[in-house]
Amino acid sequence: MKEDKHNREKTISIEEYNKHIDMLKFIDTTRNTLLTFAFTSVLAVVGIAIGTEKEKFNPWLCLLPFFLIIPFTARISYYRLSSAHINSFLEVFAEDKMCFMKGTKDVPERYGRVYKVTAFLVNHEMLCLSIAVFVAFGITMWESEEKWKIYEFLLTLIVPLVLCFIVFLISFSTYNYKKMLEYYGGRWEKYYKKFCEECEEIERK
């Protein structure tokens, strides 16, 4: 009987379930909006950098998109983390409504020989933008001087390279969605177990 009671306690209300589903929809929509805006803005700057006469364009202006890329990368990574947090909660506390999520453990999405490459690119869009900015900066910087000493030119690439590395670290921190689900799922299970033990202790009193 205690087990049945705990199972009932473990199931959240339909109102709470819908609230979390709405949050997941918001996360997905906002993430797509951020990506669309980022791609449009950054590629516009890159286009201007490449198309403008070199005498009239300062190559360092190519790095301005990083003021957009880095915070957007952090925001997108946070949304990915938040999505895993909510989905793992629903897997534990709304298990009967999460058949698809449960099923993906036995029927994974991966298909084809290039799946890993596709998954990497899909989850590192901002890194791809960073590389585009890096290339545009390198091209405009190289063309801004008639004679470059190789070591001097390479030194100018340090700043954009560091910025790209920062973007990579942020995006890679939430790359493994499955690992995040397992981590949070384990924590939610421990929370539920602790909750049940506290309820039993209160009942005994």
C-alpha positions in Angstrom: 0.0 0.0 0.0 2.8 2.3 0.8 4.3 1.7 -2.6 1.0 2.7 -4.3 0.7 5.8 -2.2 4.2 6.8 -3.2 3.5 6.2 -6.8 0.5 8.5 -6.6 2.7 11.1 -4.9 5.3 10.7 -7.7 2.8 11.7 -10.4 2.5 15.4 -10.8 -0.8 17.2 -11.7 -1.8 17.8 -15.3 -1.5 21.5 -14.6 2.1 21.2 -13.5 2.8 18.9 -16.4 1.4 21.4 -19.0 3.3 24.2 -17.3 6.6 22.3 -17.9 5.6 21.4 -21.5 4.9 25.1 -22.2 8.3 26.0 -20.8 10.0 23.4 -23.1 8.1 25.0 -26.1 9.3 28.4 -25.1 12.9 27.2 -24.8 12.7 25.6 -28.3 11.1 28.7 -29.9 13.5 31.2 -28.2 16.5 29.1 -29.2 15.5 29.1 -32.8 14.8 32.8 -32.8 18.2 33.5 -31.3 19.9 31.3 -33.9 18.0 33.0 -36.8 18.9 36.5 -35.5 22.6 35.5 -34.8 23.1 34.0 -38.3 21.4 37.0 -40.0 23.4 39.6 -38.1 26.8 37.8 -38.2 26.7 36.9 -41.9 25.7 40.4 -42.7 28.8 41.7 -41.0 31.0 39.1 -42.6 29.5 40.0 -46.0 30.3 43.7 -45.4 33.8 42.9 -44.3 34.6 40.9 -47.4 32.8 43.1 -49.9 34.0 46.5 -48.7 37.1 48.1 -50.1 40.0 47.2 -47.8 41.3 50.8 -47.5 37.9 51.8 -46.0 37.4 48.9 -43.6 39.2 48.2 -40.3 39.7 44.4 -40.0 39.2 44.6 -36.2 35.6 45.5 -36.8 35.1 41.9 -37.9 35.3 40.9 -34.3 32.3 42.9 -33.2 29.9 39.9 -33.8 31.6 38.1 -30.9 29.8 40.6 -28.6 26.7 38.9 -29.9 28.0 35.4 -30.4 29.4 34.8 -26.9 26.3 35.8 -24.9 24.0 34.1 -27.4 26.1 30.9 -27.1 25.8 31.1 -23.3 22.0 31.6 -23.5 21.5 28.8 -26.0 23.6 26.5 -23.8 21.6 27.5 -20.8 18.4 26.6 -22.6 19.8 23.2 -23.6 20.7 22.6 -19.9 17.3 23.8 -18.8 15.6 21.5 -21.3 17.5 18.5 -19.9 16.6 19.6 -16.4 12.9 19.7 -17.1 12.8 16.6 -19.3 14.6 14.5 -16.7 12.1 15.8 -14.1 9.2 14.7 -16.3 10.7 11.3 -16.9 10.7 10.7 -13.1 7.5 12.5 -12.0 5.4 12.1 -15.2 6.7 8.8 -16.4 3.3 7.7 -17.9 3.3 10.8 -20.2 6.9 10.5 -21.3 6.8 7.3 -23.4 8.7 8.8 -26.3 11.5 10.0 -24.1 11.7 6.6 -22.4 11.7 4.9 -25.7 14.6 6.9 -27.2 16.9 4.9 -24.8 16.1 1.7 -26.8 15.4 3.4 -30.1 18.1 6.1 -30.5 17.8 8.8 -33.1 21.2 8.2 -34.6 21.1 6.9 -38.2 23.7 6.8 -41.0 27.4 7.1 -41.1 27.6 10.9 -40.7 25.2 11.2 -37.8 27.9 12.2 -35.3 29.1 14.9 -37.7 25.5 16.1 -38.2 24.8 16.1 -34.4 28.0 18.1 -33.8 27.2 20.8 -36.3 23.6 21.1 -35.2 24.7 21.6 -31.6 27.6 23.9 -32.4 26.0 26.4 -34.7 27.5 29.4 -32.9 30.9 27.8 -33.1 30.4 27.6 -36.9 29.5 31.3 -36.9 32.6 32.1 -34.8 34.8 30.2 -37.4 33.2 32.3 -40.2 34.0 35.5 -38.3 37.6 34.2 -37.7 38.1 33.5 -41.4 36.6 36.9 -42.4 39.0 38.6 -40.0 42.0 36.6 -41.3 41.2 37.5 -44.9 40.6 41.2 -44.3 43.6 41.5 -42.0 45.9 39.7 -44.5 44.7 42.0 -47.3 45.0 45.2 -45.2 48.8 45.1 -45.5 50.9 44.6 -48.6 53.7 42.8 -46.8 53.1 40.7 -43.8 55.7 38.9 -41.7 54.1 35.5 -41.0 54.7 35.7 -37.2 53.2 39.2 -37.1 50.1 38.0 -39.0 49.8 34.9 -36.7 50.0 37.1 -33.7 46.9 39.1 -34.9 45.0 35.9 -35.0 45.4 35.2 -31.3 42.5 37.4 -30.2 39.9 35.8 -32.5 41.3 32.4 -31.8 40.8 32.9 -28.1 37.3 34.1 -28.7 36.5 31.1 -30.8 37.8 28.9 -28.1 35.6 30.5 -25.5 32.6 29.9 -27.7 33.7 26.2 -28.1 34.0 25.8 -24.3 30.5 27.2 -23.7 28.8 25.2 -26.4 30.7 22.0 -25.6 29.7 22.2 -22.0 26.1 21.2 -22.8 26.9 19.1 -26.0 26.1 15.7 -24.5 22.3 15.9 -23.9 22.1 12.3 -22.9 24.7 12.7 -20.2 22.8 15.7 -18.8 19.5 13.7 -18.8 21.2 10.8 -16.9 22.8 13.2 -14.4 19.6 15.1 -13.6 17.5 12.0 -13.8 19.6 10.4 -11.1 19.4 13.5 -8.9 15.6 13.6 -9.3 15.4 9.9 -8.3 17.4 10.7 -5.2 15.2 13.6 -4.4 12.1 11.5 -4.8 13.5 8.8 -2.5 14.4 11.4 0.1 11.0 12.8 -0.2 9.4 9.4 0.4 11.6 8.8 3.4 10.6 12.1 4.9 6.9 11.3 4.4 7.3 7.9 6.1 9.1 9.6 9.0 6.3 12.1 9.4 3.7 9.3 9.3 5.5 7.3 12.0 5.4 10.4 14.2 
